[in-house]
Amino acid sequence: MLFRPSRELARRVDHLSRLRQLQDRSGGFQAFIPLAFQPDNTRVRGERVGGVDALKTLAISRLYLDKLPPYQAYWVMLA
């Protein structure tokens, strides 16, 4: 899930809700990777997602999508 700064929280909640419904119908996913929007080197305008905002999204996603296997770090996005 690609997400933008916190002013778009309603979109994040809607996306998680849709994922949760799909998760319930399908039996779950093998992975869920929330990716913070990175505006550098793109034509898309926007702000960077802050660290606190990213951590909140990870935490809420983990609680909301409760049938996911344990989290794994996606090392490419940790830089």
Sine and cosine of phi, psi and omega as CSV:
sin_phi,cos_phi,sin_psi,cos_psi,sin_omega,cos_omega
0.00,0.00,0.87,-0.49,0.09,-1.00
-1.00,0.06,0.78,-0.63,-0.02,-1.00
-0.75,-0.66,0.47,-0.88,-0.03,-1.00
-0.96,-0.27,-0.03,-1.00,0.00,-1.00
-0.82,0.57,0.24,-0.97,-0.19,-0.98
-0.87,0.50,-0.25,0.97,0.01,-1.00
-0.92,0.39,-0.19,0.98,0.02,-1.00
-0.95,-0.31,0.58,0.81,-0.03,-1.00
-0.87,0.49,-0.60,0.80,-0.01,-1.00
-0.88,0.48,-0.60,0.80,0.05,-1.00
-0.92,0.40,-0.65,0.76,0.03,-1.00
-0.89,0.46,-0.70,0.71,0.00,-1.00
-0.89,0.45,-0.68,0.74,0.03,-1.00
-0.88,0.47,-0.69,0.73,0.00,-1.00
-0.90,0.44,-0.70,0.72,0.03,-1.00
-0.90,0.43,-0.61,0.79,0.04,-1.00
-0.88,0.47,-0.70,0.72,0.03,-1.00
-0.91,0.41,-0.64,0.77,0.06,-1.00
-0.90,0.44,-0.64,0.77,0.01,-1.00
-0.89,0.45,-0.67,0.74,0.05,-1.00
-0.89,0.45,-0.68,0.73,0.04,-1.00
-0.91,0.41,-0.63,0.77,0.04,-1.00
-0.88,0.48,-0.68,0.73,0.01,-1.00
-0.91,0.41,-0.62,0.79,0.00,-1.00
-0.96,0.27,-0.56,0.83,-0.13,-0.99
-1.00,-0.09,-0.26,0.96,-0.05,-1.00
0.99,-0.11,-0.01,1.00,0.09,-1.00
0.86,-0.51,0.02,-1.00,0.01,-1.00
-0.84,-0.54,0.29,-0.96,0.08,-1.00
-1.00,0.03,-0.38,0.92,-0.03,-1.00
-0.38,-0.92,0.40,-0.91,0.12,-0.99
-0.61,-0.79,0.85,-0.53,-0.04,-1.00
-0.83,-0.55,0.98,-0.22,0.09,-1.00
-0.98,0.18,0.85,-0.53,-0.04,-1.00
-0.93,-0.36,0.81,-0.58,0.04,-1.00
-0.97,0.25,0.68,-0.73,0.02,-1.00
-0.87,0.49,0.75,-0.66,0.03,-1.00
-0.88,-0.48,0.97,-0.23,-0.11,-0.99
-0.96,0.26,-0.19,0.98,-0.05,-1.00
-0.90,0.44,0.65,-0.76,0.06,-1.00
0.86,0.51,0.54,0.84,0.09,-1.00
-0.76,-0.65,0.26,-0.97,0.07,-1.00
-1.00,0.04,-0.16,0.99,-0.02,-1.00
-0.99,0.15,0.80,-0.60,0.02,-1.00
-0.99,0.14,0.50,-0.87,0.06,-1.00
0.33,-0.95,0.14,-0.99,0.00,-1.00
-0.99,-0.12,0.34,-0.94,0.12,-0.99
-0.97,0.23,0.48,-0.88,0.09,-1.00
-0.99,0.11,0.75,-0.66,0.02,-1.00
-0.97,0.23,0.28,-0.96,-0.04,-1.00
-0.89,0.46,-0.68,0.73,0.00,-1.00
-0.90,0.43,-0.68,0.73,0.03,-1.00
-0.88,0.48,-0.69,0.73,0.03,-1.00
-0.89,0.45,-0.68,0.73,0.01,-1.00
-0.91,0.42,-0.63,0.78,0.05,-1.00
-0.89,0.46,-0.68,0.74,0.01,-1.00
-0.90,0.44,-0.67,0.75,0.05,-1.00
-0.88,0.48,-0.72,0.70,-0.04,-1.00
-0.91,0.42,-0.73,0.69,-0.01,-1.00
-0.91,0.41,-0.64,0.77,0.04,-1.00
-0.87,0.49,-0.67,0.74,-0.03,-1.00
-0.91,0.42,-0.63,0.78,0.03,-1.00
-0.95,0.31,-0.66,0.75,-0.09,-1.00
-0.96,0.28,-0.65,0.76,0.01,-1.00
-0.99,-0.11,0.96,0.28,-0.21,-0.98
-0.97,0.24,-0.13,0.99,-0.01,-1.00
-0.99,-0.13,0.16,0.99,0.01,-1.00
-0.97,0.24,0.54,-0.84,0.12,-0.99
-0.92,0.39,0.16,-0.99,-0.01,-1.00
-0.80,0.60,0.54,-0.84,-0.02,-1.00
-0.90,0.43,0.55,-0.84,0.15,-0.99
-0.80,-0.60,0.58,-0.81,0.03,-1.00
-0.96,0.27,0.71,-0.70,0.07,-1.00
-1.00,-0.09,1.00,-0.02,-0.23,-0.97
-0.84,0.54,-0.49,0.87,-0.01,-1.00
-0.87,0.50,-0.58,0.82,-0.07,-1.00
-1.00,-0.06,0.10,0.99,-0.02,-1.00
-1.00,0.06,-0.15,0.99,-0.04,-1.00
-0.98,0.22,0.00,0.00,0.00,0.00
